[in-house]
Amino acid sequence: MIIDFNDIEQMTIPCMNNGEGMMTVRMYHDESYRIIPTTIHPGRQNWSAYTKLRR
């Protein structure tokens, strides 16, 4: 199967994990898979979730 992400509508949503700023996503999912390419826009990000994972 070939998925053309250029044909999938973009959505801009707030960053995840209590972050600040916005990110743009194009989501594809079916009964077996979920693919979510993201673009995180420049700006302040909350890295507290990342640092907790590294501990």
PDB file of N, CA, C, O and CB in Angstrom:
ATOM      1  N   MET A   1       0.838  -1.164   0.000  1.00  0.00           N
ATOM      2  CA  MET A   1       0.000   0.000   0.000  1.00  0.00           C
ATOM      3  C   MET A   1       0.896   1.244   0.000  1.00  0.00           C
ATOM      4  O   MET A   1       1.883   1.308   0.734  1.00  0.00           O
ATOM      5  CB  MET A   1      -0.961  -0.012   1.215  1.00  0.00           C
ATOM      6  N   ILE A   2       0.549   2.212  -0.814  1.00  0.00           N
ATOM      7  CA  ILE A   2       1.269   3.474  -0.865  1.00  0.00           C
ATOM      8  C   ILE A   2       0.369   4.553  -0.280  1.00  0.00           C
ATOM      9  O   ILE A   2      -0.777   4.713  -0.701  1.00  0.00           O
ATOM     10  CB  ILE A   2       1.702   3.827  -2.325  1.00  0.00           C
ATOM     11  N   ILE A   3       0.897   5.296   0.699  1.00  0.00           N
ATOM     12  CA  ILE A   3       0.144   6.375   1.334  1.00  0.00           C
ATOM     13  C   ILE A   3       0.760   7.690   0.886  1.00  0.00           C
ATOM     14  O   ILE A   3       1.949   7.921   1.107  1.00  0.00           O
ATOM     15  CB  ILE A   3       0.151   6.246   2.901  1.00  0.00           C
ATOM     16  N   ASP A   4      -0.025   8.549   0.265  1.00  0.00           N
ATOM     17  CA  ASP A   4       0.453   9.865  -0.152  1.00  0.00           C
ATOM     18  C   ASP A   4      -0.003  10.882   0.890  1.00  0.00           C
ATOM     19  O   ASP A   4      -1.162  11.297   0.896  1.00  0.00           O
ATOM     20  CB  ASP A   4      -0.075  10.241  -1.584  1.00  0.00           C
ATOM     21  N   PHE A   5       0.917  11.281   1.773  1.00  0.00           N
ATOM     22  CA  PHE A   5       0.562  12.201   2.848  1.00  0.00           C
ATOM     23  C   PHE A   5       0.241  13.594   2.329  1.00  0.00           C
ATOM     24  O   PHE A   5      -0.369  14.390   3.042  1.00  0.00           O
ATOM     25  CB  PHE A   5       1.685  12.279   3.857  1.00  0.00           C
ATOM     26  N   ASN A   6       0.641  13.904   1.099  1.00  0.00           N
ATOM     27  CA  ASN A   6       0.271  15.194   0.523  1.00  0.00           C
ATOM     28  C   ASN A   6      -1.229  15.285   0.255  1.00  0.00           C
ATOM     29  O   ASN A   6      -1.781  16.382   0.164  1.00  0.00           O
ATOM     30  CB  ASN A   6       1.043  15.431  -0.769  1.00  0.00           C
ATOM     31  N   ASP A   7      -1.887  14.136   0.130  1.00  0.00           N
ATOM     32  CA  ASP A   7      -3.337  14.112  -0.092  1.00  0.00           C
ATOM     33  C   ASP A   7      -4.132  14.159   1.207  1.00  0.00           C
ATOM     34  O   ASP A   7      -5.352  14.325   1.175  1.00  0.00           O
ATOM     35  CB  ASP A   7      -3.718  12.872  -0.869  1.00  0.00           C
ATOM     36  N   ILE A   8      -3.461  14.017   2.355  1.00  0.00           N
ATOM     37  CA  ILE A   8      -4.135  14.010   3.650  1.00  0.00           C
ATOM     38  C   ILE A   8      -4.150  15.433   4.210  1.00  0.00           C
ATOM     39  O   ILE A   8      -3.138  16.133   4.176  1.00  0.00           O
ATOM     40  CB  ILE A   8      -3.435  13.027   4.642  1.00  0.00           C
ATOM     41  N   GLU A   9      -5.293  15.844   4.718  1.00  0.00           N
ATOM     42  CA  GLU A   9      -5.452  17.192   5.255  1.00  0.00           C
ATOM     43  C   GLU A   9      -4.546  17.415   6.468  1.00  0.00           C
ATOM     44  O   GLU A   9      -4.437  16.555   7.343  1.00  0.00           O
ATOM     45  CB  GLU A   9      -6.916  17.441   5.635  1.00  0.00           C
ATOM     46  N   GLN A  10      -3.897  18.586   6.506  1.00  0.00           N
ATOM     47  CA  GLN A  10      -3.070  18.969   7.647  1.00  0.00           C
ATOM     48  C   GLN A  10      -3.941  19.529   8.752  1.00  0.00           C
ATOM     49  O   GLN A  10      -4.944  20.192   8.487  1.00  0.00           O
ATOM     50  CB  GLN A  10      -2.004  19.995   7.233  1.00  0.00           C
ATOM     51  N   MET A  11      -3.558  19.261   9.990  1.00  0.00           N
ATOM     52  CA  MET A  11      -4.218  19.854  11.147  1.00  0.00           C
ATOM     53  C   MET A  11      -3.138  20.468  12.017  1.00  0.00           C
ATOM     54  O   MET A  11      -2.072  19.877  12.187  1.00  0.00           O
ATOM     55  CB  MET A  11      -5.064  18.795  11.944  1.00  0.00           C
ATOM     56  N   THR A  12      -3.396  21.651  12.573  1.00  0.00           N
ATOM     57  CA  THR A  12      -2.475  22.277  13.504  1.00  0.00           C
ATOM     58  C   THR A  12      -3.091  22.191  14.886  1.00  0.00           C
ATOM     59  O   THR A  12      -4.209  22.657  15.109  1.00  0.00           O
ATOM     60  CB  THR A  12      -2.168  23.755  13.108  1.00  0.00           C
ATOM     61  N   ILE A  13      -2.351  21.590  15.817  1.00  0.00           N
ATOM     62  CA  ILE A  13      -2.860  21.340  17.157  1.00  0.00           C
ATOM     63  C   ILE A  13      -1.821  21.774  18.193  1.00  0.00           C
ATOM     64  O   ILE A  13      -0.644  21.917  17.862  1.00  0.00           O
ATOM     65  CB  ILE A  13      -3.222  19.845  17.336  1.00  0.00           C
ATOM     66  N   PRO A  14      -2.246  21.983  19.448  1.00  0.00           N
ATOM     67  CA  PRO A  14      -1.278  22.301  20.502  1.00  0.00           C
ATOM     68  C   PRO A  14      -0.314  21.138  20.715  1.00  0.00           C
ATOM     69  O   PRO A  14      -0.681  19.978  20.529  1.00  0.00           O
ATOM     70  CB  PRO A  14      -2.002  22.638  21.820  1.00  0.00           C
ATOM     71  N   CYS A  15       0.912  21.453  21.105  1.00  0.00           N
ATOM     72  CA  CYS A  15       1.910  20.399  21.350  1.00  0.00           C
ATOM     73  C   CYS A  15       1.453  19.463  22.460  1.00  0.00           C
ATOM     74  O   CYS A  15       0.703  19.851  23.355  1.00  0.00           O
ATOM     75  CB  CYS A  15       3.273  21.018  21.714  1.00  0.00           C
ATOM     76  N   MET A  16       1.915  18.241  22.381  1.00  0.00           N
ATOM     77  CA  MET A  16       1.519  17.212  23.334  1.00  0.00           C
ATOM     78  C   MET A  16       2.387  17.258  24.581  1.00  0.00           C
ATOM     79  O   MET A  16       3.364  18.005  24.634  1.00  0.00           O
ATOM     80  CB  MET A  16       1.599  15.833  22.693  1.00  0.00           C
ATOM     81  N   ASN A  17       2.042  16.479  25.565  1.00  0.00           N
ATOM     82  CA  ASN A  17       2.807  16.303  26.803  1.00  0.00           C
ATOM     83  C   ASN A  17       3.021  17.615  27.548  1.00  0.00           C
ATOM     84  O   ASN A  17       4.122  17.890  28.027  1.00  0.00           O
ATOM     85  CB  ASN A  17       4.149  15.671  26.495  1.00  0.00           C
ATOM     86  N   ASN A  18       1.970  18.422  27.646  1.00  0.00           N
ATOM     87  CA  ASN A  18       2.014  19.702  28.364  1.00  0.00           C
ATOM     88  C   ASN A  18       3.005  20.687  27.770  1.00  0.00           C
ATOM     89  O   ASN A  18       3.465  21.589  28.471  1.00  0.00           O
ATOM     90  CB  ASN A  18       2.359  19.466  29.807  1.00  0.00           C
ATOM     91  N   GLY A  19       3.344  20.539  26.499  1.00  0.00           N
ATOM     92  CA  GLY A  19       4.259  21.460  25.835  1.00  0.00           C
ATOM     93  C   GLY A  19       3.548  22.748  25.465  1.00  0.00           C
ATOM     94  O   GLY A  19       2.322  22.844  25.533  1.00  0.00           O
ATOM     95  N   GLU A  20       4.335  23.727  25.076  1.00  0.00           N
ATOM     96  CA  GLU A  20       3.786  24.994  24.617  1.00  0.00           C
ATOM     97  C   GLU A  20       4.088  25.103  23.138  1.00  0.00           C
ATOM     98  O   GLU A  20       5.077  24.543  22.665  1.00  0.00           O
ATOM     99  CB  GLU A  20       4.374  26.207  25.413  1.00  0.00           C
ATOM    100  N   GLY A  21       3.262  25.808  22.410  1.00  0.00           N
ATOM    101  CA  GLY A  21       3.475  25.966  20.983  1.00  0.00           C
ATOM    102  C   GLY A  21       2.521  25.065  20.212  1.00  0.00           C
ATOM    103  O   GLY A  21       1.612  24.457  20.777  1.00  0.00           O
ATOM    104  N   MET A  22       2.752  24.999  18.923  1.00  0.00           N
ATOM    105  CA  MET A  22       1.860  24.263  18.035  1.00  0.00           C
ATOM    106  C   MET A  22       2.660  23.263  17.213  1.00  0.00           C
ATOM    107  O   MET A  22       3.874  23.391  17.056  1.00  0.00           O
ATOM    108  CB  MET A  22       1.086  25.226  17.111  1.00  0.00           C
ATOM    109  N   MET A  23       1.955  22.267  16.695  1.00  0.00           N
ATOM    110  CA  MET A  23       2.563  21.340  15.749  1.00  0.00           C
ATOM    111  C   MET A  23       1.542  21.004  14.674  1.00  0.00           C
ATOM    112  O   MET A  23       0.334  21.041  14.910  1.00  0.00           O
ATOM    113  CB  MET A  23       3.064  20.051  16.465  1.00  0.00           C
ATOM    114  N   THR A  24       2.042  20.680  13.501  1.00  0.00           N
ATOM    115  CA  THR A  24       1.199  20.334  12.372  1.00  0.00           C
ATOM    116  C   THR A  24       1.298  18.838  12.143  1.00  0.00           C
ATOM    117  O   THR A  24       2.391  18.270  12.155  1.00  0.00           O
ATOM    118  CB  THR A  24       1.605  21.125  11.100  1.00  0.00           C
ATOM    119  N   VAL A  25       0.150  18.198  11.933  1.00  0.00           N
ATOM    120  CA  VAL A  25       0.126  16.739  11.755  1.00  0.00           C
ATOM    121  C   VAL A  25      -0.699  16.370  10.533  1.00  0.00           C
ATOM    122  O   VAL A  25      -1.606  17.096  10.126  1.00  0.00           O
ATOM    123  CB  VAL A  25      -0.441  16.042  13.012  1.00  0.00           C
ATOM    124  N   ARG A  26      -0.361  15.227   9.963  1.00  0.00           N
ATOM    125  CA  ARG A  26      -1.167  14.570   8.923  1.00  0.00           C
ATOM    126  C   ARG A  26      -1.328  13.135   9.409  1.00  0.00           C
ATOM    127  O   ARG A  26      -0.354  12.385   9.462  1.00  0.00           O
ATOM    128  CB  ARG A  26      -0.483  14.647   7.457  1.00  0.00           C
ATOM    129  N   MET A  27      -2.543  12.753   9.763  1.00  0.00           N
ATOM    130  CA  MET A  27      -2.761  11.453  10.397  1.00  0.00           C
ATOM    131  C   MET A  27      -3.342  10.441   9.415  1.00  0.00           C
ATOM    132  O   MET A  27      -4.240  10.747   8.630  1.00  0.00           O
ATOM    133  CB  MET A  27      -3.688  11.601  11.600  1.00  0.00           C
ATOM    134  N   TYR A  28      -2.798   9.218   9.485  1.00  0.00           N
ATOM    135  CA  TYR A  28      -3.350   8.094   8.741  1.00  0.00           C
ATOM    136  C   TYR A  28      -3.533   6.946   9.724  1.00  0.00           C
ATOM    137  O   TYR A  28      -2.639   6.643  10.514  1.00  0.00           O
ATOM    138  CB  TYR A  28      -2.421   7.681   7.537  1.00  0.00           C
ATOM    139  N   HIS A  29      -4.699   6.310   9.669  1.00  0.00           N
ATOM    140  CA  HIS A  29      -4.884   5.117  10.494  1.00  0.00           C
ATOM    141  C   HIS A  29      -5.900   4.197   9.833  1.00  0.00           C
ATOM    142  O   HIS A  29      -6.823   4.635   9.146  1.00  0.00           O
ATOM    143  CB  HIS A  29      -5.341   5.496  11.928  1.00  0.00           C
ATOM    144  N   ASP A  30      -5.698   2.932  10.063  1.00  0.00           N
ATOM    145  CA  ASP A  30      -6.664   1.914   9.664  1.00  0.00           C
ATOM    146  C   ASP A  30      -6.762   0.914  10.801  1.00  0.00           C
ATOM    147  O   ASP A  30      -6.315   1.206  11.910  1.00  0.00           O
ATOM    148  CB  ASP A  30      -6.251   1.214   8.319  1.00  0.00           C
ATOM    149  N   GLU A  31      -7.328  -0.247  10.561  1.00  0.00           N
ATOM    150  CA  GLU A  31      -7.519  -1.195  11.651  1.00  0.00           C
ATOM    151  C   GLU A  31      -6.209  -1.790  12.171  1.00  0.00           C
ATOM    152  O   GLU A  31      -6.188  -2.356  13.264  1.00  0.00           O
ATOM    153  CB  GLU A  31      -8.427  -2.301  11.199  1.00  0.00           C
ATOM    154  N   SER A  32      -5.118  -1.674  11.413  1.00  0.00           N
ATOM    155  CA  SER A  32      -3.848  -2.265  11.835  1.00  0.00           C
ATOM    156  C   SER A  32      -2.772  -1.260  12.223  1.00  0.00           C
ATOM    157  O   SER A  32      -1.914  -1.568  13.050  1.00  0.00           O
ATOM    158  CB  SER A  32      -3.328  -3.122  10.750  1.00  0.00           C
ATOM    159  N   TYR A  33      -2.800  -0.061  11.639  1.00  0.00           N
ATOM    160  CA  TYR A  33      -1.691   0.872  11.806  1.00  0.00           C
ATOM    161  C   TYR A  33      -2.180   2.281  12.099  1.00  0.00           C
ATOM    162  O   TYR A  33      -3.304   2.659  11.767  1.00  0.00           O
ATOM    163  CB  TYR A  33      -0.819   0.877  10.566  1.00  0.00           C
ATOM    164  N   ARG A  34      -1.296   3.048  12.733  1.00  0.00           N
ATOM    165  CA  ARG A  34      -1.517   4.477  12.938  1.00  0.00           C
ATOM    166  C   ARG A  34      -0.198   5.177  12.636  1.00  0.00           C
ATOM    167  O   ARG A  34       0.817   4.900  13.275  1.00  0.00           O
ATOM    168  CB  ARG A  34      -2.021   4.792  14.405  1.00  0.00           C
ATOM    169  N   ILE A  35      -0.213   6.082  11.665  1.00  0.00           N
ATOM    170  CA  ILE A  35       0.984   6.810  11.261  1.00  0.00           C
ATOM    171  C   ILE A  35       0.672   8.297  11.397  1.00  0.00           C
ATOM    172  O   ILE A  35      -0.312   8.790  10.845  1.00  0.00           O
ATOM    173  CB  ILE A  35       1.425   6.440   9.789  1.00  0.00           C
ATOM    174  N   ILE A  36       1.530   9.008  12.144  1.00  0.00           N
ATOM    175  CA  ILE A  36       1.269  10.427  12.397  1.00  0.00           C
ATOM    176  C   ILE A  36       2.563  11.221  12.196  1.00  0.00           C
ATOM    177  O   ILE A  36       3.290  11.459  13.161  1.00  0.00           O
ATOM    178  CB  ILE A  36       0.704  10.643  13.841  1.00  0.00           C
ATOM    179  N   PRO A  37       2.865  11.635  10.954  1.00  0.00           N
ATOM    180  CA  PRO A  37       4.019  12.504  10.751  1.00  0.00           C
ATOM    181  C   PRO A  37       3.719  13.893  11.336  1.00  0.00           C
ATOM    182  O   PRO A  37       2.626  14.425  11.141  1.00  0.00           O
ATOM    183  CB  PRO A  37       4.376  12.604   9.234  1.00  0.00           C
ATOM    184  N   THR A  38       4.672  14.468  12.038  1.00  0.00           N
ATOM    185  CA  THR A  38       4.446  15.753  12.691  1.00  0.00           C
ATOM    186  C   THR A  38       5.551  16.744  12.328  1.00  0.00           C
ATOM    187  O   THR A  38       6.673  16.363  11.996  1.00  0.00           O
ATOM    188  CB  THR A  38       4.369  15.575  14.217  1.00  0.00           C
ATOM    189  N   THR A  39       5.196  18.023  12.403  1.00  0.00           N
ATOM    190  CA  THR A  39       6.146  19.118  12.291  1.00  0.00           C
ATOM    191  C   THR A  39       5.954  19.978  13.522  1.00  0.00           C
ATOM    192  O   THR A  39       4.873  20.528  13.730  1.00  0.00           O
ATOM    193  CB  THR A  39       5.947  19.943  10.964  1.00  0.00           C
ATOM    194  N   ILE A  40       6.995  20.105  14.348  1.00  0.00           N
ATOM    195  CA  ILE A  40       6.919  20.955  15.530  1.00  0.00           C
ATOM    196  C   ILE A  40       7.430  22.327  15.143  1.00  0.00           C
ATOM    197  O   ILE A  40       8.550  22.464  14.652  1.00  0.00           O
ATOM    198  CB  ILE A  40       7.737  20.361  16.725  1.00  0.00           C
ATOM    199  N   HIS A  41       6.610  23.344  15.364  1.00  0.00           N
ATOM    200  CA  HIS A  41       6.956  24.701  14.970  1.00  0.00           C
ATOM    201  C   HIS A  41       7.925  25.321  15.966  1.00  0.00           C
ATOM    202  O   HIS A  41       7.858  25.018  17.158  1.00  0.00           O
ATOM    203  CB  HIS A  41       5.697  25.559  14.848  1.00  0.00           C
ATOM    204  N   PRO A  42       8.831  26.188  15.498  1.00  0.00           N
ATOM    205  CA  PRO A  42       9.809  26.814  16.389  1.00  0.00           C
ATOM    206  C   PRO A  42       9.123  27.597  17.506  1.00  0.00           C
ATOM    207  O   PRO A  42       8.030  28.135  17.324  1.00  0.00           O
ATOM    208  CB  PRO A  42      10.735  27.738  15.595  1.00  0.00           C
ATOM    209  N   GLY A  43       9.760  27.651  18.623  1.00  0.00           N
ATOM    210  CA  GLY A  43       9.219  28.367  19.769  1.00  0.00           C
ATOM    211  C   GLY A  43       9.551  27.625  21.038  1.00  0.00           C
ATOM    212  O   GLY A  43      10.243  26.608  21.016  1.00  0.00           O
ATOM    213  N   ARG A  44       9.060  28.132  22.131  1.00  0.00           N
ATOM    214  CA  ARG A  44       9.341  27.527  23.429  1.00  0.00           C
ATOM    215  C   ARG A  44       8.638  26.186  23.549  1.00  0.00           C
ATOM    216  O   ARG A  44       7.449  26.066  23.255  1.00  0.00           O
ATOM    217  CB  ARG A  44       8.908  28.461  24.568  1.00  0.00           C
ATOM    218  N   GLN A  45       9.374  25.193  23.977  1.00  0.00           N
ATOM    219  CA  GLN A  45       8.825  23.858  24.195  1.00  0.00           C
ATOM    220  C   GLN A  45       9.047  23.481  25.650  1.00  0.00           C
ATOM    221  O   GLN A  45      10.038  23.885  26.258  1.00  0.00           O
ATOM    222  CB  GLN A  45       9.476  22.809  23.239  1.00  0.00           C
ATOM    223  N   ASN A  46       8.139  22.718  26.198  1.00  0.00           N
ATOM    224  CA  ASN A  46       8.286  22.229  27.560  1.00  0.00           C
ATOM    225  C   ASN A  46       8.946  20.857  27.492  1.00  0.00           C
ATOM    226  O   ASN A  46       8.322  19.895  27.044  1.00  0.00           O
ATOM    227  CB  ASN A  46       6.904  22.162  28.300  1.00  0.00           C
ATOM    228  N   TRP A  47      10.197  20.753  27.929  1.00  0.00           N
ATOM    229  CA  TRP A  47      10.952  19.514  27.841  1.00  0.00           C
ATOM    230  C   TRP A  47      10.845  18.689  29.116  1.00  0.00           C
ATOM    231  O   TRP A  47      11.569  17.705  29.266  1.00  0.00           O
ATOM    232  CB  TRP A  47      12.402  19.812  27.543  1.00  0.00           C
ATOM    233  N   SER A  48       9.952  19.066  30.049  1.00  0.00           N
ATOM    234  CA  SER A  48       9.876  18.329  31.309  1.00  0.00           C
ATOM    235  C   SER A  48       9.487  16.871  31.091  1.00  0.00           C
ATOM    236  O   SER A  48       9.997  15.992  31.787  1.00  0.00           O
ATOM    237  CB  SER A  48       8.879  18.995  32.244  1.00  0.00           C
ATOM    238  N   ALA A  49       8.605  16.598  30.150  1.00  0.00           N
ATOM    239  CA  ALA A  49       8.203  15.218  29.872  1.00  0.00           C
ATOM    240  C   ALA A  49       9.400  14.425  29.335  1.00  0.00           C
ATOM    241  O   ALA A  49       9.575  13.256  29.681  1.00  0.00           O
ATOM    242  CB  ALA A  49       7.026  15.183  28.857  1.00  0.00           C
ATOM    243  N   TYR A  50      10.214  15.053  28.499  1.00  0.00           N
ATOM    244  CA  TYR A  50      11.383  14.389  27.951  1.00  0.00           C
ATOM    245  C   TYR A  50      12.399  14.068  29.041  1.00  0.00           C
ATOM    246  O   TYR A  50      12.954  12.970  29.078  1.00  0.00           O
ATOM    247  CB  TYR A  50      12.021  15.253  26.875  1.00  0.00           C
ATOM    248  N   THR A  51      12.638  15.029  29.924  1.00  0.00           N
ATOM    249  CA  THR A  51      13.639  14.787  30.967  1.00  0.00           C
ATOM    250  C   THR A  51      13.162  13.732  31.942  1.00  0.00           C
ATOM    251  O   THR A  51      13.987  12.998  32.486  1.00  0.00           O
ATOM    252  CB  THR A  51      13.962  16.078  31.714  1.00  0.00           C
ATOM    253  N   LYS A  52      11.860  13.625  32.189  1.00  0.00           N
ATOM    254  CA  LYS A  52      11.346  12.564  33.057  1.00  0.00           C
ATOM    255  C   LYS A  52      11.571  11.189  32.451  1.00  0.00           C
ATOM    256  O   LYS A  52      11.853  10.229  33.168  1.00  0.00           O
ATOM    257  CB  LYS A  52       9.863  12.773  33.328  1.00  0.00           C
ATOM    258  N   LEU A  53      11.445  11.091  31.120  1.00  0.00           N
ATOM    259  CA  LEU A  53      11.659   9.807  30.455  1.00  0.00           C
ATOM    260  C   LEU A  53      13.110   9.370  30.517  1.00  0.00           C
ATOM    261  O   LEU A  53      13.390   8.171  30.554  1.00  0.00           O
ATOM    262  CB  LEU A  53      11.211   9.883  29.012  1.00  0.00           C
ATOM    263  N   ARG A  54      14.039  10.314  30.530  1.00  0.00           N
ATOM    264  CA  ARG A  54      15.465   9.984  30.521  1.00  0.00           C
ATOM    265  C   ARG A  54      15.962   9.530  31.874  1.00  0.00           C
ATOM    266  O   ARG A  54      17.042   8.945  31.948  1.00  0.00           O
ATOM    267  CB  ARG A  54      16.268  11.168  30.067  1.00  0.00           C
ATOM    268  N   ARG A  55      15.230   9.768  32.948  1.00  0.00           N
ATOM    269  CA  ARG A  55      15.687   9.395  34.296  1.00  0.00           C
ATOM    270  C   ARG A  55      15.624   7.919  34.536  1.00  0.00           C
ATOM    271  O   ARG A  55      15.975   7.454  35.621  1.00  0.00           O
ATOM    272  CB  ARG A  55      14.873  10.095  35.338  1.00  0.00           C
TER     273      ARG A  55
END
